[in-house]
Amino acid sequence: MIIQKTREEIELMRESALVVSRTLGMLAKEVKPGVTTNQLNKMAEDYIRSQDAIPGFLGLYDCPSTLLTSVNEAVVHGLPTDIPLKEGDIVAIDCGAIKNGFYGDHAYTFEVGEVAEETKKLLKITKESLYVGIREFKAGNRVGDVGFAIQNYCEAHGYGVVRELVGHGLGRKMHEDPEMPNYGRRGRGKKFIEGMTIALEPMINMGTHKVKQLKDGWTIVTQDGQPSAHFEHNIALVNGKPELLSTFAYVYEALGIVSNEENEFREKEFVL
C-alpha cells in the first residue's frame, strides 16, 4: 500500500534528503586517486552524525557500513574496502540518513581523476535518464510510465538496464510501496497518488543488463565486467507534479559544475 505524506511530513523528508545531499557534496571533494572507500565511509558517518542524523544503511538488513560504494563494474551494494581508488575509476556512492524519523536515500556516480570518454557518456546518459523518469512521475501516470521512459532512453544508447534491482517508495521505512523499476510498459503498475514519496534510481550498464552477486553477499556486479552507473533522487508528488527533495547542488559546487537540470522540479530555485 502506498503511504501518502502530509506537506509537513514531506518537508521533514526534505531535511533527511538534504543531509544525504550535503554528505555527497562533502565526499565529492574527497574522491580522488589514492583514497579508499573505507576512508570515505568514515567521513560520511562522522558527517551524518554531526547533522543530528544517523546513518540510514548501517545495520539495516545487517549492512556493515554507512555508505555503499560500487567501483567500476560494481552496480550497487558494494561494501567499502581498503583498496585505493585509482585514476580512471568510477565510484557510485549510495548514502542514507535518518532524521526526524524519516529516511533520505540518494546516490551519485563520481569520476576518479580523468576517465575514458565512453565512461563519461555512460554517466551522462544515466543521469539524464533519472530526470527523464522523474518527468513521468505525475498525476495520472503509473509506475510503468516511469520505467518505460528510463528504459527507452538508455536502451536507445545501447546500454543495459538492470532488472533485478529497482527504486522504491521512501518514508519512515527505507523501502515502502511501490517498487519503481527502471523498465516497464506504459500504463501498467500502480497509479501515482498525491503526497507519495519515492527514491528513483537508474542502474545502467555499459554492456549487458545481466548482473551477479559476489560472495560477500552484497556487491552486485555486471556479468560482462563492463562499467555501471547509478544516480538516485528522492521525489514527492505535490500538486500532481514531481518535486525534488534531494539535490546534487552540493556535489556540483564541490566539482565546479554549473547546472540548471533540477530547476523544473522545484517550486523555487534551490539556494545552497
C-alpha positions in Angstrom: 0.0 0.0 0.0 1.3 3.4 -0.9 1.7 5.7 2.1 0.7 9.3 1.4 2.6 12.1 3.3 1.3 15.4 4.5 3.1 18.6 3.4 4.6 18.8 6.9 5.9 15.2 6.6 7.3 16.0 3.1 9.2 18.9 4.5 10.7 16.7 7.2 11.7 14.2 4.4 13.3 17.1 2.6 15.5 17.7 5.7 16.5 14.0 5.7 17.3 14.0 1.9 19.4 17.2 2.3 21.5 15.6 5.0 22.4 13.0 2.3 22.9 15.7 -0.3 25.3 17.6 1.9 27.2 14.3 2.7 27.6 13.6 -1.0 28.8 17.2 -1.5 31.4 16.8 1.2 32.6 13.4 -0.3 32.8 15.0 -3.8 35.9 16.9 -2.6 37.5 13.7 -1.2 37.0 11.3 -4.2 40.4 11.1 -5.8 43.2 8.6 -6.7 44.7 7.1 -3.6 41.7 7.4 -1.2 40.0 4.3 0.0 36.2 3.7 0.2 36.7 2.8 3.8 38.1 6.3 4.4 35.1 7.8 2.6 32.8 5.7 4.7 34.3 7.0 7.9 34.0 10.6 6.7 30.3 10.1 5.8 29.4 8.5 9.1 31.1 11.3 11.1 29.4 14.0 9.0 25.9 12.4 9.1 26.1 12.2 12.9 27.2 15.9 13.1 23.9 16.8 11.4 21.8 15.4 14.2 21.0 12.4 12.0 22.0 8.8 12.0 23.3 6.6 9.1 20.4 5.0 7.3 22.2 2.0 5.9 24.3 1.0 8.9 22.7 -2.1 10.5 19.7 -2.1 8.0 19.4 -5.7 6.7 22.7 -6.2 8.7 24.5 -3.7 6.4 28.0 -3.2 7.9 28.6 0.3 6.5 27.3 3.8 6.3 28.0 4.0 2.5 27.6 1.5 -0.3 30.5 2.2 -2.7 30.4 0.5 -6.1 33.5 0.8 -8.2 33.7 0.3 -12.0 31.8 -2.9 -12.8 30.1 -3.0 -9.4 26.5 -1.9 -10.0 25.3 -1.3 -6.4 25.7 -2.5 -2.8 29.5 -2.5 -2.9 31.0 -2.7 0.6 33.8 -0.2 1.4 37.3 -1.6 1.3 40.9 -0.6 1.9 41.7 -0.7 -1.8 42.7 2.7 -3.0 40.7 4.3 -5.8 42.8 4.8 -9.0 42.9 7.2 -11.9 40.1 6.3 -14.4 37.9 4.6 -11.9 34.3 5.5 -11.3 32.6 5.0 -7.9 28.9 5.1 -7.3 28.3 6.3 -3.7 24.9 5.4 -2.3 24.1 7.0 1.1 21.2 7.0 3.5 20.4 9.0 6.6 17.5 9.1 9.2 16.4 12.4 10.6 13.1 13.3 12.2 12.1 9.7 11.8 12.3 9.8 8.0 14.8 8.4 5.6 16.8 10.2 2.9 18.5 7.9 0.3 20.3 9.0 -2.8 23.3 8.3 -4.9 25.9 9.8 -7.3 28.5 8.2 -9.5 31.8 10.1 -9.3 34.7 10.1 -11.7 38.1 9.4 -10.1 40.6 11.7 -11.9 40.3 11.5 -15.7 38.1 8.7 -17.0 37.5 7.3 -20.5 35.2 9.2 -22.8 32.9 6.2 -23.2 32.6 6.0 -19.4 31.8 9.8 -19.2 29.0 9.2 -21.7 27.6 6.3 -19.6 27.4 8.6 -16.6 25.9 11.4 -18.6 23.1 9.3 -20.1 22.4 7.5 -16.8 21.9 10.8 -15.0 19.8 12.2 -17.8 17.6 9.1 -17.7 16.9 9.9 -14.0 15.3 13.2 -15.0 13.5 11.6 -17.9 11.9 9.2 -15.4 11.1 12.0 -12.9 9.2 13.9 -15.6 6.8 10.9 -15.8 6.2 10.9 -12.0 3.0 12.9 -12.2 -0.8 12.7 -11.6 -2.5 10.3 -13.9 0.6 8.2 -14.6 1.6 4.8 -13.3 4.8 3.0 -12.3 5.2 1.6 -15.8 5.3 5.0 -17.4 8.4 6.0 -15.4 10.2 2.7 -16.0 9.3 2.7 -19.8 10.8 6.3 -20.1 14.1 5.3 -18.4 14.4 2.0 -20.3 13.6 3.6 -23.7 16.1 6.4 -23.2 19.0 4.2 -22.0 18.5 1.3 -24.5 18.4 3.9 -27.3 22.1 4.5 -26.4 22.9 0.7 -26.4 23.1 0.4 -22.6 21.7 -2.4 -20.4 19.0 -1.6 -17.9 19.4 -3.7 -14.7 16.2 -5.7 -14.0 16.9 -7.3 -10.6 17.3 -4.0 -8.6 14.7 -1.2 -8.5 13.8 2.1 -6.9 11.2 2.3 -4.2 8.8 4.2 -2.1 10.5 6.0 0.8 9.4 7.4 4.2 9.6 6.2 7.8 11.0 3.0 6.2 13.8 2.8 3.7 11.7 0.6 1.4 8.0 1.4 1.0 5.5 0.7 -1.8 5.7 1.0 -4.7 8.7 -0.7 -6.3 10.0 1.6 -9.0 11.7 -0.5 -11.8 13.8 1.3 -14.4 12.0 -0.7 -17.1 8.3 -1.3 -17.9 5.3 -0.7 -20.0 3.3 2.4 -20.3 0.0 2.4 -18.4 1.0 -0.5 -16.2 1.5 -0.8 -12.5 0.3 1.2 -9.5 -1.2 4.7 -10.1 0.6 7.6 -8.6 -1.2 9.5 -5.8 -0.8 12.9 -4.3 1.7 13.0 -1.4 3.6 9.8 -2.2 7.4 9.9 -2.0 9.8 7.7 -3.9 13.5 7.1 -4.4 14.1 6.8 -8.2 17.5 5.2 -9.1 18.5 4.2 -12.6 21.2 1.5 -12.6 22.6 1.3 -16.1 25.3 -0.9 -17.5 27.6 -0.1 -20.5 27.1 -3.7 -21.8 24.7 -6.4 -20.8 21.8 -5.8 -18.4 22.7 -9.0 -16.6 24.3 -8.9 -13.2 25.6 -11.3 -10.5 26.2 -11.1 -6.8 29.7 -11.6 -5.3 30.5 -14.0 -2.4 30.4 -11.1 0.1 26.6 -11.4 -0.2 26.3 -7.7 -1.0 28.1 -6.5 -4.1 26.3 -6.7 -7.4 28.5 -6.6 -10.5 27.9 -6.7 -14.2 28.2 -10.2 -15.7 30.4 -8.9 -18.5 32.7 -6.8 -16.3 31.9 -3.6 -18.1 31.2 -0.4 -16.0 27.9 0.5 -14.5 26.5 3.9 -13.3 23.9 4.7 -10.6 22.2 8.0 -9.8 19.3 8.4 -7.3 17.0 11.2 -6.2 14.2 11.5 -3.7 10.9 12.9 -5.1 7.5 13.8 -3.7 4.3 14.1 -5.8 3.0 17.6 -4.9 0.0 19.3 -6.6 0.2 16.5 -9.2 3.8 17.2 -10.2 7.2 15.8 -9.2 9.1 17.9 -6.5 12.7 17.1 -5.8 13.6 16.6 -2.1 17.3 15.8 -2.7 19.8 17.8 -4.7 23.1 17.4 -6.5 23.8 21.1 -6.0 26.4 20.4 -3.2 28.2 17.9 -5.4 28.2 20.4 -8.3 29.5 23.2 -6.1 32.4 21.0 -5.0 33.2 19.9 -8.5 32.7 23.3 -10.1 29.8 22.1 -12.3 27.2 24.6 -13.4 23.7 23.1 -14.0 20.1 24.0 -14.0 18.8 20.4 -14.5 16.9 20.4 -11.3 15.0 23.7 -11.7 12.0 22.3 -13.4 11.3 20.0 -10.4 11.3 22.8 -7.8 8.8 25.5 -6.9 11.7 27.9 -6.4 15.4 27.7 -7.3 17.5 25.8 -4.7 19.9 28.0 -2.8 22.9 26.5 -1.0 
